[in-house]
Amino acid sequence: MIREPFRLRQTFATVLADDRRHITAAKEGMIQARQVLEAYIARDPFFQITFDPYSPDSDEAIIRRMTDAAARAGVGPMAAVAGAIAWAGVEAMADAGALFGVIDNGGDIALISDRPVRVGVHAGEARLSDRIAFVVPPQKNILGICTSSASVGPSVSFGMADTVTVFSSDVALADAWATSVCNQIRPDDQSVLERINVSEVSGIFAIMGETLVIWGNLPPLVPAKVDEQLISAGDRL
């Protein structure tokens, strides 16, 4: 397996693949997605700064995915940027014939896989941080596994959760809902989960200090030792 970092301005991602051609495809997919997004932001800067759902004038795939996800999760479109860029990269890998491809864009992961994949949980100072992992079964179709945290990383959060991880076949939506849930969930108030469509999101896992939240259908959790050095910094744009 090849593990290679990808750095382009604010994008700090890690690509996993079996074939270097698929690494190249992943990078080209992410570069193209960034170019489209940056060109749109240049003529519509409000898209980048709003924390509310927004309806831009564009039919480009990455713009449409980000705004659709934001509207459903009740956040600004940039809440879905890292997931959307990772999604574009894995799509390019699949188009190039990859059966295995993972892009970790700062904890916002898109993947396809012909084998089980372990995805570790990093939750800052929380007791379970770096001690457990999901065993994700083989995925013929692209899966999004996106994480937001109020205590770890550079992303803007208005919540208090150590980590919220969302699973969805819509990677941008997984990213947007991770932000939205992290902003709102509390140990004594989990009402935000009642607004989530189970046909769009397959599962959610949250850590808030000693409180664990498991919603929907999640892959098996197993004990693990997560290496923090393998964690990507992510995409802030």
Order of alpha helices (4+ residues) and beta strands (2+ residues): beta-beta-alpha-alpha-alpha-alpha-beta-beta-beta-beta-beta-beta-alpha-beta-beta-beta-beta
